[in-house]
Every structure is written in C-alpha cells, then in structure tokens.
Amino acid sequence: MGEESKENTKNQTSPEKIVNMHIDKIKYDLDFLREWTRTRRKEAETRIQEIKEEMKGDFESKRKASRKISIIEGSFNAVTDGAGSRYISPFALALGASNAQIGLLTAIPNLVGNFSQIASSWAMEKFSRKKIMFWTTFIQAFFWLFVILAGVFFFIFKFDSSVSVNFLILVYTVLITLGLFCAPIWASWMKDLIDLDKSGKYFGTRNKIIGFIALVSMLAGGFVLDRFTGSKVFIGFFILFGVCFFARLISSALLRKKYEPHLKIEKEHYFSFWQFVKKMAGNNFGRFAISTTLLQLAINLATPFFSVYMLQGLGFSYTYYTIVIVSSIIGNLLFMPLWGKFADKYGNVATMKITAYLTCLVPFGWFASYFFFHGPTTVGLVVYLSGIEFLSGIIFAGFNLSTSNFIYDAVTREKMGLCTAYDNITSGIGIFIGATLGGFFASNFTFGFMSVFLALFFVSGVLRVVFSALFMRNVNEVRMTDDFRFVDISEKFKDLTPQRLWERLEVTNFKAE
C-alpha cells in the first residue's frame, strides 16, 4: 500500500513539473526577447542619429573640412616631434644619462603609454572622442614645462645627474603616455572621416606635410643648440621645449574645430586584452600584431642608440647629428605619397612585407660604417650616414604607413579603438624588451675591436630578417587589390627618368582629399 501511494503522488506531481518547465521556458524566451529588443532599439537609435547628421546636408563637407583641419593640427604637433622628441636623447645625454638610462627613456614610456590604451575604449564609451582628445593633449602640453624643469634641477640647482635623468624619464613617460592614450581614439575618429579607398593617398599627403614641418623644426633645433654650447646648452633646450609647449597648446585647440560623427560603443563590441592574446595565432589580425611586435623588438634593439653612437661614440656636433637625422625625415616625406599609391594599388600587406625585409639595410649600413671609415670624424662619414638614414626614411615611410592603414582595412569602426590599443600594447612590449636589452648590453659588454653599439646594430639587422621571414608571411590582405609582381616593378624602372621620378613623388603637391 505504501509503495502504491508513493507512485500515485509521483503521478500527481508530474503535470506540475511539466507546467513549471513551460513557465521557465516562457520566462527565458521573454528575457531573450527583451534583450533582443533592447539591442535593436540601441542600433535603431544610433542609426537615427547618423541619419539626422546626414540630413543636415553638410555631412560630407564637415568631413572634408575636418580632414584639412587634421593636417593643420598635425603640423603643429609635428613641431613637438621635430623640436622636442627628436632631442630628448641628446638632452638626456647633456644631463649625464648612462646607456642603460637612454634605453629606459625609450622602453618605459612606450610600455606604460601603450598599456594605458586599455582604458581608451572605456573612455570612448563614457565621453566623446573630441572631448577626450582635447583635454588629454591640453594637459600633455604642460609636461613640456616639466621636461624643462629636469634641466633646471641639473644645470641651475646642481642636482645629481641620476636624479635629474630619472626625473626626466618619469616626466617623459607621462608625456608620452598621454599621447599614446589618445592614439586609438584618434584612429577611431579618423576612420569616420576618411574613405577607405583613399586612405593611402590622404595619409601619404598628410604625413608628407607633417614630415616637412618636423624637418624644418629639427633643422631649427640643431641650429639653436649649436649656438649655445658647453654650460649654455640648457638655454638651447629651454627654447626648444618652450616652443613645444606652445605648439601643443595650439594643436589641442584645433582639435575642438574638427567634426566628430556620432559613435556609440556597445558592450558586445568589447573583448579583453587576454582574450585577444589567446586568439592571436588563430586569426589574421593577431598574426599581424605578433609580426609587428617582434619587428619592433628587433628595431628598438638598435634605434635608441643611434643618437648615443653619434654624439658620444663618434663625437658629432649637434649640427652633424641634425644633418644625419634630418636625412631620414627627408626620405620619409619624399616617398610617403609614392608608398601611399603603391599601398592603394597592391595592398597594405604587400607594402608591409617588402619594407619589413628592407628595414635590415639600415642597421647593416650603420655597422658597415666601421669598415669604411676610421680615425676622427670626417665629412665623408657624415655624408655616408646621412645616406643610410635617407634610405631609412624611404623604407619606414612605407612600413609605418602600411601597418597603420592595415588596421583601418581589417577592423570595424566599433572595434577600431580597441584593436588599435591592443596592437599598440603588444608593440609596446616589443619596444620595451628591445630597448631594455639594448641598454643592458651597451652598459655591460665591450668589444675590443669595435664599439658595442655596432654589435647591437648587426644583431638588430639579423633579427629583422629572421622575424620578417618567419612571421610576416602569415599575414594576409583583407581587401581586393592588384597582384604584386616584381617583374612589373622592374619594367617600370626601365623607363624611369629623374624627371618622371620627381613627378611621381609629387614633391610640390600638398593637396589631400
């Protein structure tokens, strides 16, 4: 009787369970419907806002005007590069920096600055891109005054060299971090202002103009520093960094005049840095990030120490130093438009792979100088190194343009800021490792027959070839382009004359779409 009663109870409760299951399913469906409705409503609100902007009638004219403003704004910011960042290492050397500290002056700001970009996507969710850019760059301008303060500590108050240099590293880290924090935000903003099929031409022209301003600024900087030698050199640096302060203020003010299309970032567009790292090897953009990270490691094993080698190893004056460095800028701005056209036709990946291999020629060229020139500094050595740096400018014009434009092609506008940030973070890690290792070896190893810097240059060149061969081949183009064949290029070179080359370089053409 007892078991029969239990069976009856079980049969009686079974329909209740079935009803409860149906109720749970209905609740789940309702929750799903609410979430779906909420998502579609947000998408509709975003689209309505975009339509409203387009219906104003001047949507495209605002974009065009903003592209022009971006060139002017970038030109003022270029002054801070030519007269400021390019002379940070010489300034640190004037303060008595060691080789290890010179390495850290490159390594730490890039590492901290690129990791700060994790917060860039969050900031874009909370605030407009224009507001973030303005206030960040406005604050950044004042840190050029703190850079000057490092010199005041050393030259006026006679602080210990290590204290002044460490203070400079700290201040410069904050200054660079503020700039790098804005990089994904700026990239996201510019993606909304530029037609992708014209991005190569636009950025080629923009970079040419900005490069010209940086060139003039650097030439002026070298002239100023050579007017104030010895104990008076701080006056020269004071003038340069003071100009940087005012130039960045003007640049930040111009950002407020740019038009910002509406952008709303939803949580479904977000993925963590760890998620990005775990899937890097399995997707095209991740393989691109791995390749550029390793190349940055190889590049920065040598690049931070070109200045040290010239000023201390070769005993160059600031004029000689400026001539060599400026040669790179000249090569960059002359060939940037040509690389832009090449990338638009054959793709950013083809451009990237070609120039990645060619980057090895730069450190190998510096290394070879030891065998060509001996004894005291000669005009011949200055001319030779200027030629190597001119070649460097040509190569890196294509490499930097293609790597930045590849992100525009490969990423949607909603994920632009996040992907740019994560790519920059991984590149920052590569820069940090390369510059730190370079500083460590330069400070702790010696070679009896040649400078330790030359050994670093050689190793850097070898690693550039190895990393390009092993990793760049796994990156694929993401848009339709013409097939690149070396035969086609060689045919064009046969008919190339100096006049035709000058016309193709568009040296006097400063128009941007």
Backbone torsions as a table, in degrees:
resi	resn	phi	psi	omega
1	MET	NA	-40.3	-177.8
2	GLY	-62.9	-44.1	-178.6
3	GLU	-68.4	-36.3	178.9
4	GLU	-64.5	-37.0	178.3
5	SER	-65.6	-40.1	179.6
6	LYS	-65.5	-38.7	-179.7
7	GLU	-65.3	-40.5	178.6
8	ASN	-64.1	-40.1	179.5
9	THR	-63.8	-40.1	179.4
10	LYS	-63.0	-42.3	-179.4
11	ASN	-68.0	-32.1	-179.5
12	GLN	-71.5	-36.1	-177.0
13	THR	-83.5	-16.4	-177.2
14	SER	-59.8	-45.5	177.2
15	PRO	-60.1	-34.0	179.0
16	GLU	-63.4	-41.0	178.5
17	LYS	-63.2	-40.1	-179.8
18	ILE	-63.3	-42.8	178.7
19	VAL	-62.0	-43.7	179.6
20	ASN	-62.0	-39.0	178.0
21	MET	-61.9	-42.0	179.0
22	HIS	-65.2	-39.1	179.0
23	ILE	-63.6	-43.1	178.6
24	ASP	-61.7	-40.4	-179.9
25	LYS	-65.5	-40.4	179.0
26	ILE	-63.9	-41.1	177.5
27	LYS	-61.4	-43.4	179.4
28	TYR	-62.1	-43.3	180.0
29	ASP	-64.2	-38.6	178.9
30	LEU	-65.5	-42.1	178.0
31	ASP	-62.4	-42.3	178.9
32	PHE	-63.1	-41.4	-179.6
33	LEU	-64.7	-40.6	178.1
34	ARG	-62.3	-45.4	-179.2
35	GLU	-63.8	-42.1	179.3
36	TRP	-63.4	-42.3	179.8
37	THR	-64.7	-41.8	179.9
38	ARG	-62.2	-43.6	179.8
39	THR	-63.9	-45.8	-179.6
40	ARG	-64.8	-34.9	179.6
41	ARG	-65.1	-41.8	178.7
42	LYS	-65.0	-40.7	177.9
43	GLU	-63.6	-39.4	179.3
44	ALA	-66.4	-40.6	178.7
45	GLU	-62.7	-41.4	178.6
46	THR	-62.8	-45.0	-178.9
47	ARG	-65.9	-39.3	177.9
48	ILE	-61.2	-41.5	178.6
49	GLN	-63.2	-40.6	178.6
50	GLU	-65.1	-41.2	179.7
51	ILE	-63.9	-39.8	178.0
52	LYS	-60.1	-42.0	179.6
53	GLU	-65.0	-41.4	-179.3
54	GLU	-68.4	-32.3	-178.7
55	MET	-73.5	-10.8	177.8
56	LYS	-66.9	-17.5	174.9
57	GLY	90.2	-18.5	-177.5
58	ASP	-117.8	24.9	-178.6
59	PHE	-59.4	-51.5	-177.8
60	GLU	-69.6	-35.2	178.7
61	SER	-66.1	-34.6	176.7
62	LYS	-66.9	-40.0	178.3
63	ARG	-63.4	-43.4	-179.0
64	LYS	-64.7	-43.8	178.6
65	ALA	-63.5	-36.9	-179.6
66	SER	-68.2	-34.5	177.4
67	ARG	-64.1	-37.6	177.7
68	LYS	-69.7	-41.5	178.0
69	ILE	-62.2	-36.8	-179.7
70	SER	-61.2	-35.4	178.3
71	ILE	-68.8	-42.1	179.1
72	ILE	-65.8	-46.1	178.8
73	GLU	-60.1	-44.0	179.2
74	GLY	-64.8	-29.9	178.9
75	SER	-66.9	-41.3	176.8
76	PHE	-67.5	-37.7	176.8
77	ASN	-67.4	-28.6	178.4
78	ALA	-64.2	-27.2	176.8
79	VAL	-62.4	-38.7	179.6
80	THR	-68.5	-25.1	175.6
81	ASP	-78.3	-52.0	-176.0
82	GLY	-67.1	-42.0	-177.3
83	ALA	-97.2	-9.2	-176.4
84	GLY	-116.4	-76.2	-174.4
85	SER	-59.2	-35.1	-179.3
86	ARG	-67.6	-18.0	-177.8
87	TYR	-112.7	11.9	178.2
88	ILE	-67.6	-44.0	179.0
89	SER	-64.3	-46.6	174.2
90	PRO	-58.8	-36.6	177.7
91	PHE	-64.3	-43.9	178.2
92	ALA	-62.6	-39.3	177.4
93	LEU	-64.6	-37.3	177.2
94	ALA	-64.9	-27.8	176.6
95	LEU	-82.5	-5.3	179.1
96	GLY	94.8	26.3	-178.2
97	ALA	-66.3	145.2	175.4
98	SER	-86.1	171.7	177.8
99	ASN	-60.8	-40.6	179.2
100	ALA	-63.0	-40.4	179.3
101	GLN	-68.1	-34.1	175.4
102	ILE	-63.4	-40.6	176.2
103	GLY	-62.2	-43.2	179.5
104	LEU	-67.2	-29.6	179.1
105	LEU	-64.2	-25.9	173.7
106	THR	-92.4	-42.0	-171.6
107	ALA	-68.8	-52.6	-172.8
108	ILE	-66.7	-49.1	179.4
109	PRO	-58.0	-39.5	-179.6
110	ASN	-69.8	-38.8	179.6
111	LEU	-66.8	-53.0	-178.5
112	VAL	-64.0	-44.0	-178.5
113	GLY	-61.5	-43.1	-178.8
114	ASN	-71.6	-34.6	176.4
115	PHE	-68.9	-25.6	177.8
116	SER	-64.3	-19.3	-177.9
117	GLN	-71.3	-11.3	173.1
118	ILE	-58.8	-34.0	-179.4
119	ALA	-84.2	-8.3	-177.2
120	SER	-63.9	-43.0	-179.9
121	SER	-64.1	-41.1	176.9
122	TRP	-60.4	-42.2	-179.5
123	ALA	-62.8	-37.8	179.4
124	MET	-68.3	-25.3	175.9
125	GLU	-71.0	-31.1	-173.4
126	LYS	-95.5	-33.9	-172.8
127	PHE	-132.2	161.8	177.0
128	SER	-71.3	151.2	-179.0
129	ARG	-63.9	-36.5	179.8
130	LYS	-62.8	-44.6	-179.1
131	LYS	-64.1	-43.1	179.5
132	ILE	-61.9	-48.2	-178.3
133	MET	-60.9	-43.9	-177.4
134	PHE	-63.1	-53.2	-173.8
135	TRP	-68.6	-35.7	179.6
136	THR	-66.3	-46.3	180.0
137	THR	-70.9	-30.9	177.0
138	PHE	-63.6	-45.2	177.4
139	ILE	-66.6	-38.9	-179.2
140	GLN	-58.2	-36.4	-178.9
141	ALA	-56.3	-39.3	-175.5
142	PHE	-71.1	-19.1	179.4
143	PHE	-74.5	-14.6	170.8
144	TRP	-66.5	-28.1	175.9
145	LEU	-70.3	-33.9	176.9
146	PHE	-71.0	-31.1	173.4
147	VAL	-60.8	-43.6	176.4
148	ILE	-60.5	-36.9	-178.6
149	LEU	-61.3	-33.4	177.1
150	ALA	-60.3	-38.6	176.4
151	GLY	-69.8	-35.2	177.1
152	VAL	-61.8	-42.7	178.6
153	PHE	-57.9	-43.8	-173.6
154	PHE	-81.5	-49.5	-172.1
155	PHE	-83.1	-30.6	-175.8
156	ILE	-102.4	-50.2	-178.1
157	PHE	-90.1	-2.1	174.5
158	LYS	59.2	39.0	174.2
159	PHE	-65.9	158.0	176.7
160	ASP	-60.8	145.7	-176.9
161	SER	-57.4	-43.3	-177.8
162	SER	-62.6	-37.6	179.0
163	VAL	-65.1	-46.7	-178.3
164	SER	-64.8	-42.4	-178.9
165	VAL	-68.6	-42.3	178.5
166	ASN	-63.4	-37.5	176.0
167	PHE	-64.2	-40.8	177.6
168	LEU	-61.8	-43.4	178.8
169	ILE	-60.5	-42.0	179.2
170	LEU	-63.3	-48.6	-177.7
171	VAL	-65.3	-44.1	-178.6
172	TYR	-66.9	-31.0	175.6
173	THR	-62.7	-45.3	178.3
174	VAL	-64.2	-43.3	-179.1
175	LEU	-60.0	-47.9	179.7
176	ILE	-68.9	-36.5	179.4
177	THR	-61.6	-41.9	178.1
178	LEU	-61.6	-38.6	178.5
179	GLY	-70.9	-44.4	-178.6
180	LEU	-70.4	-30.9	175.8
181	PHE	-57.6	-34.3	-178.1
182	CYS	-80.0	-17.3	-171.7
183	ALA	-55.1	-50.5	179.3
184	PRO	-65.7	-33.5	179.9
185	ILE	-67.3	-43.5	177.5
186	TRP	-63.6	-42.4	-179.8
187	ALA	-62.9	-42.7	178.0
188	SER	-62.8	-42.4	179.6
189	TRP	-63.3	-46.7	-177.8
190	MET	-67.7	-31.1	178.4
191	LYS	-60.5	-31.9	178.9
192	ASP	-79.7	-11.4	-176.4
193	LEU	-105.4	-8.7	-171.7
194	ILE	-123.8	137.9	172.0
195	ASP	-77.3	128.9	-172.4
196	LEU	-60.1	-34.5	-178.5
197	ASP	-72.9	-7.9	178.5
198	LYS	-117.5	8.4	-174.9
199	SER	-64.0	-38.8	-179.7
200	GLY	-61.8	-45.4	-179.7
201	LYS	-66.4	-44.1	-178.2
202	TYR	-62.2	-52.4	-177.2
203	PHE	-69.2	-29.0	174.9
204	GLY	-62.2	-45.6	178.9
205	THR	-69.4	-43.4	-179.9
206	ARG	-60.7	-46.0	-179.0
207	ASN	-67.1	-30.4	177.6
208	LYS	-66.5	-44.5	179.9
209	ILE	-65.5	-46.5	180.0
210	ILE	-63.5	-39.6	178.2
211	GLY	-62.9	-37.6	178.1
212	PHE	-64.0	-41.6	178.1
213	ILE	-64.8	-42.2	177.8
214	ALA	-62.9	-37.4	178.4
215	LEU	-61.8	-50.4	179.5
216	VAL	-61.0	-41.3	-179.6
217	SER	-63.2	-40.9	-178.5
218	MET	-70.8	-39.6	176.1
219	LEU	-59.8	-44.2	178.5
220	ALA	-63.7	-38.2	178.7
221	GLY	-62.5	-44.0	177.8
222	GLY	-63.5	-38.9	178.0
223	PHE	-63.4	-44.4	-179.5
224	VAL	-62.5	-46.2	-176.9
225	LEU	-64.7	-35.0	179.1
226	ASP	-74.4	-12.7	175.5
227	ARG	-81.4	-19.3	-178.5
228	PHE	-124.3	95.7	-177.1
229	THR	-104.3	168.3	177.0
230	GLY	63.1	-132.3	-177.2
231	SER	-70.5	-15.4	-179.0
232	LYS	-90.1	1.7	-175.8
233	VAL	-61.4	-27.1	-179.9
234	PHE	-62.5	-30.9	177.7
235	ILE	-61.0	-41.7	177.9
236	GLY	-62.2	-46.6	178.5
237	PHE	-64.9	-35.8	178.2
238	PHE	-59.7	-42.7	179.6
239	ILE	-65.1	-46.6	-177.8
240	LEU	-61.1	-50.1	-176.1
241	PHE	-72.5	-26.4	173.7
242	GLY	-66.4	-40.4	175.8
243	VAL	-62.6	-39.7	178.0
244	CYS	-60.4	-39.8	178.9
245	PHE	-58.4	-50.1	-177.7
246	PHE	-70.1	-37.3	179.9
247	ALA	-63.7	-40.3	179.9
248	ARG	-70.3	-33.3	176.0
249	LEU	-62.3	-44.3	178.6
250	ILE	-64.9	-41.4	178.2
251	SER	-59.2	-43.8	-179.4
252	SER	-66.6	-35.5	178.6
253	ALA	-66.1	-36.9	-179.9
254	LEU	-68.2	-27.8	178.4
255	LEU	-61.1	-29.1	-179.1
256	ARG	-71.3	-17.0	-178.8
257	LYS	-89.7	-10.0	-179.8
258	LYS	-78.5	145.0	177.2
259	TYR	-80.3	138.1	178.9
260	GLU	-120.0	107.7	174.2
261	PRO	-60.4	150.5	-177.9
262	HIS	-64.9	135.8	177.3
263	LEU	-139.9	128.6	176.6
264	LYS	-125.5	117.7	-178.5
265	ILE	-98.2	123.1	-179.9
266	GLU	-96.7	162.6	-177.4
267	LYS	-65.3	-26.7	-179.2
268	GLU	-69.2	-14.6	177.6
269	HIS	-85.2	-7.2	-174.4
270	TYR	-89.8	141.0	168.6
271	PHE	-144.7	144.3	-172.6
272	SER	-74.8	163.3	177.8
273	PHE	-63.0	-36.8	179.3
274	TRP	-66.2	-38.8	175.4
275	GLN	-62.4	-39.4	178.0
276	PHE	-62.7	-45.3	-177.6
277	VAL	-64.9	-42.0	-177.0
278	LYS	-62.9	-31.2	-175.6
279	LYS	-102.5	7.4	-174.4
280	MET	-57.1	-47.8	-174.6
281	ALA	-70.0	-17.1	-174.4
282	GLY	-98.1	1.3	179.0
283	ASN	-138.3	160.4	-172.3
284	ASN	-63.8	-44.3	-179.1
285	PHE	-66.8	-36.9	177.7
286	GLY	-64.3	-40.5	177.7
287	ARG	-66.0	-35.0	174.5
288	PHE	-61.7	-43.7	-180.0
289	ALA	-64.4	-40.0	178.1
290	ILE	-62.4	-44.5	-178.3
291	SER	-62.1	-48.5	-178.1
292	THR	-68.1	-32.8	177.9
293	THR	-63.1	-47.9	-179.6
294	LEU	-66.6	-37.6	177.4
295	LEU	-66.0	-38.2	177.0
296	GLN	-64.3	-36.1	175.5
297	LEU	-60.2	-49.7	-178.5
298	ALA	-64.5	-41.1	-178.2
299	ILE	-64.5	-44.8	-174.6
300	ASN	-83.5	-0.4	168.4
301	LEU	-66.7	-25.4	-176.4
302	ALA	-116.7	-42.8	-168.8
303	THR	-52.4	-45.3	-178.2
304	PRO	-62.2	-16.3	-172.0
305	PHE	-105.6	1.9	172.1
306	PHE	-61.4	-41.4	-179.7
307	SER	-65.1	-44.2	-179.6
308	VAL	-62.9	-43.3	-179.2
309	TYR	-62.1	-40.7	-179.8
310	MET	-69.8	-48.0	-172.8
311	LEU	-78.1	-34.4	-177.8
312	GLN	-105.5	-46.9	-177.7
313	GLY	-69.9	-42.6	-177.8
314	LEU	-100.9	-11.3	178.6
315	GLY	68.9	31.9	179.8
316	PHE	-65.1	146.8	169.1
317	SER	-77.2	169.6	177.7
318	TYR	-63.7	-29.7	177.8
319	THR	-66.4	-48.5	177.4
320	TYR	-61.5	-43.5	178.2
321	TYR	-57.1	-46.1	-178.2
322	THR	-65.2	-41.0	-179.8
323	ILE	-59.3	-44.7	-178.6
324	VAL	-65.9	-49.0	-177.2
325	ILE	-66.5	-38.3	-179.3
326	VAL	-64.4	-30.3	178.8
327	SER	-58.2	-36.4	177.2
328	SER	-64.9	-41.9	-180.0
329	ILE	-65.2	-40.2	179.6
330	ILE	-62.1	-47.5	177.9
331	GLY	-60.4	-38.1	-179.5
332	ASN	-64.7	-51.2	-174.7
333	LEU	-73.8	-27.0	177.5
334	LEU	-70.5	-40.4	-172.3
335	PHE	-100.4	-4.6	178.7
336	MET	-58.1	-47.3	179.0
337	PRO	-62.1	-35.5	179.6
338	LEU	-65.4	-42.7	176.5
339	TRP	-65.3	-35.0	178.2
340	GLY	-60.9	-45.0	177.4
341	LYS	-65.4	-40.7	179.2
342	PHE	-61.5	-44.1	-178.7
343	ALA	-67.4	-37.7	178.0
344	ASP	-64.2	-34.0	-176.6
345	LYS	-85.3	-48.4	-173.5
346	TYR	-103.6	-8.4	177.4
347	GLY	103.1	152.6	-179.6
348	ASN	-71.2	-30.8	-178.2
349	VAL	-69.0	-41.8	177.3
350	ALA	-61.1	-43.7	178.2
351	THR	-61.8	-42.9	-178.6
352	MET	-63.4	-44.8	-177.4
353	LYS	-66.7	-42.1	179.9
354	ILE	-62.9	-50.0	-175.7
355	THR	-72.0	-28.4	177.2
356	ALA	-61.1	-43.7	176.8
357	TYR	-65.0	-40.9	-175.3
358	LEU	-69.4	-20.2	-178.6
359	THR	-60.2	-23.4	-179.1
360	CYS	-65.6	-23.3	-177.8
361	LEU	-63.9	-28.0	-176.7
362	VAL	-68.6	-58.2	179.1
363	PRO	-64.8	-33.2	176.5
364	PHE	-64.1	-36.6	177.4
365	GLY	-65.3	-41.5	176.2
366	TRP	-64.3	-41.5	179.8
367	PHE	-62.8	-40.6	-177.3
368	ALA	-67.0	-21.0	-178.8
369	SER	-59.9	-27.8	180.0
370	TYR	-62.4	-34.9	-176.4
371	PHE	-85.7	-18.4	-178.5
372	PHE	-93.4	-28.7	-173.6
373	PHE	-131.8	133.1	178.5
374	HIS	-133.1	162.2	176.8
375	GLY	81.7	-160.1	-176.3
376	PRO	-65.5	163.3	-179.4
377	THR	-59.5	131.8	178.6
378	THR	-121.9	161.0	176.5
379	VAL	-62.1	-33.0	178.7
380	GLY	-59.8	-40.6	178.7
381	LEU	-66.4	-41.2	178.0
382	VAL	-61.5	-43.7	179.0
383	VAL	-64.1	-43.1	-179.8
384	TYR	-61.8	-50.4	-179.3
385	LEU	-65.7	-32.2	175.7
386	SER	-64.3	-37.8	176.7
387	GLY	-65.2	-41.3	177.5
388	ILE	-63.1	-42.3	-179.9
389	GLU	-70.9	-31.5	173.9
390	PHE	-62.2	-43.9	175.9
391	LEU	-62.1	-40.2	177.2
392	SER	-58.8	-42.8	178.9
393	GLY	-61.7	-41.0	178.7
394	ILE	-62.6	-47.0	-176.4
395	ILE	-66.8	-48.6	-175.8
396	PHE	-74.1	-18.2	171.8
397	ALA	-60.1	-44.9	178.6
398	GLY	-73.3	-40.2	-177.2
399	PHE	-66.7	-49.0	-178.3
400	ASN	-66.3	-39.3	179.2
401	LEU	-64.9	-44.5	-176.8
402	SER	-70.7	-38.2	-179.9
403	THR	-68.2	-37.4	179.1
404	SER	-73.4	-40.9	-178.7
405	ASN	-72.8	-24.9	177.0
406	PHE	-60.2	-37.5	179.8
407	ILE	-65.4	-38.0	177.4
408	TYR	-61.4	-37.2	-179.4
409	ASP	-74.6	-36.7	-166.4
410	ALA	-91.1	-12.6	-169.2
411	VAL	-124.5	141.7	175.3
412	THR	-72.8	159.4	-175.7
413	ARG	-63.0	-32.7	-179.8
414	GLU	-68.5	-29.9	-177.5
415	LYS	-104.0	6.2	-175.4
416	MET	-60.1	-50.4	-177.9
417	GLY	-61.8	-42.9	-176.8
418	LEU	-67.5	-46.3	-178.9
419	CYS	-67.3	-38.5	176.3
420	THR	-61.4	-42.8	-179.8
421	ALA	-61.8	-47.8	-176.5
422	TYR	-67.8	-37.2	175.7
423	ASP	-64.0	-42.0	178.9
424	ASN	-66.7	-34.4	178.5
425	ILE	-64.1	-47.5	179.6
426	THR	-64.5	-38.8	176.7
427	SER	-64.6	-37.8	177.8
428	GLY	-62.1	-36.2	176.4
429	ILE	-64.3	-42.3	177.7
430	GLY	-62.5	-43.4	178.0
431	ILE	-61.4	-43.9	-179.2
432	PHE	-61.0	-48.3	-178.9
433	ILE	-63.8	-45.2	-178.3
434	GLY	-63.1	-49.6	-177.9
435	ALA	-67.6	-37.3	179.4
436	THR	-67.6	-44.6	177.2
437	LEU	-62.2	-41.6	178.7
438	GLY	-60.9	-44.5	178.0
439	GLY	-64.1	-38.3	179.5
440	PHE	-64.1	-47.6	-178.8
441	PHE	-68.2	-38.1	-179.8
442	ALA	-65.9	-27.8	-177.9
443	SER	-90.8	-20.5	-171.4
444	ASN	-119.9	-5.0	-179.2
445	PHE	-125.8	148.0	176.7
446	THR	-134.3	151.7	175.5
447	PHE	-125.0	124.9	-173.9
448	GLY	-63.0	-33.4	-172.9
449	PHE	-95.1	-11.8	178.4
450	MET	-159.8	169.3	-178.5
451	SER	-66.7	144.8	177.6
452	VAL	-62.8	-27.0	179.4
453	PHE	-64.9	-37.6	178.5
454	LEU	-63.9	-37.4	176.1
455	ALA	-63.9	-40.8	176.7
456	LEU	-61.5	-41.7	-179.5
457	PHE	-61.7	-41.3	-179.1
458	PHE	-65.6	-46.8	179.4
459	VAL	-61.5	-40.5	178.4
460	SER	-59.3	-43.8	179.4
461	GLY	-62.5	-42.9	179.5
462	VAL	-62.7	-45.4	-178.9
463	LEU	-64.6	-34.8	177.9
464	ARG	-62.1	-41.0	178.4
465	VAL	-67.0	-45.9	-177.1
466	VAL	-62.8	-49.3	-178.0
467	PHE	-65.5	-37.6	178.2
468	SER	-63.9	-43.4	-177.6
469	ALA	-68.1	-37.7	-173.9
470	LEU	-83.5	-33.1	-169.1
471	PHE	-116.8	-33.5	-177.4
472	MET	-64.7	-27.7	-177.0
473	ARG	-67.0	-17.8	-177.9
474	ASN	-88.5	0.1	179.5
475	VAL	-95.7	131.4	-175.9
476	ASN	-114.7	151.6	177.7
477	GLU	-69.5	147.6	-175.5
478	VAL	-113.5	1.0	177.2
479	ARG	-135.4	166.3	-178.6
480	MET	-73.6	125.5	179.6
481	THR	-140.5	167.8	173.4
482	ASP	-73.6	148.3	176.9
483	ASP	-71.6	132.3	179.8
484	PHE	-91.4	131.5	175.7
485	ARG	-134.2	133.5	-179.8
486	PHE	-62.8	-25.7	179.3
487	VAL	-62.7	-40.8	-179.7
488	ASP	-62.9	-41.3	-178.7
489	ILE	-67.7	-41.6	-179.6
490	SER	-64.1	-34.8	177.4
491	GLU	-64.2	-39.6	179.9
492	LYS	-69.2	-32.9	-179.9
493	PHE	-68.2	-26.8	-179.6
494	LYS	-62.6	-36.3	-177.5
495	ASP	-96.9	8.4	-175.3
496	LEU	-82.0	125.2	175.9
497	THR	-114.9	161.7	177.7
498	PRO	-54.4	-37.5	-179.9
499	GLN	-66.7	-44.1	179.1
500	ARG	-66.2	-37.8	176.9
501	LEU	-61.6	-43.6	179.4
502	TRP	-60.7	-40.0	179.8
503	GLU	-67.5	-40.3	-179.6
504	ARG	-68.1	-32.1	-179.9
505	LEU	-71.2	-19.8	178.4
506	GLU	52.0	48.5	-175.7
507	VAL	-59.6	-38.2	-176.7
508	THR	-94.9	4.3	179.9
509	ASN	-96.5	112.0	-179.3
510	PHE	-116.3	24.7	-180.0
511	LYS	-90.5	135.4	177.1
512	ALA	-125.4	140.0	179.6
513	GLU	-70.6	NA	NA
